[in-house]
Amino acid sequence: MSATTTPAGRLFARTRTGGPQDDRGPELLEHVLGWTLVVLLAVLVTRMGLM
């Protein structure tokens, strides 16, 4: 291992931005709640006669 590769490896290891791949929350729950919101919105729009 040379002196130039070690700092570069550490630099890339520290430059994480905390994007979506770091956030692994309850994905199934989010999908179910999202689709429930879509269905409720569709029912509301239909009942109000807007569609």
PEGIWO-V256127 format. One record per residue. N is the residue number from 0. RES is the residue in one letter. OMEGA is omega in whole degrees, -180 to 180 (999 if undefined). Layout:
BEGIN
N;RES;OMEGA
N;RES;OMEGA
END
This chain:
BEGIN
0;M;-179
1;S;-178
2;A;-178
3;T;-179
4;T;-178
5;T;178
6;P;179
7;A;177
8;G;178
9;R;180
10;L;-180
11;F;179
12;A;-177
13;R;-174
14;T;176
15;R;-178
16;T;-179
17;G;-178
18;G;-175
19;P;-178
20;Q;177
21;D;-176
22;D;-180
23;R;-180
24;G;180
25;P;-175
26;E;-180
27;L;179
28;L;179
29;E;179
30;H;-179
31;V;179
32;L;178
33;G;180
34;W;176
35;T;177
36;L;179
37;V;-179
38;V;179
39;L;177
40;L;178
41;A;178
42;V;180
43;L;-180
44;V;-179
45;T;-179
46;R;-180
47;M;178
48;G;-180
49;L;-179
50;M;999
END
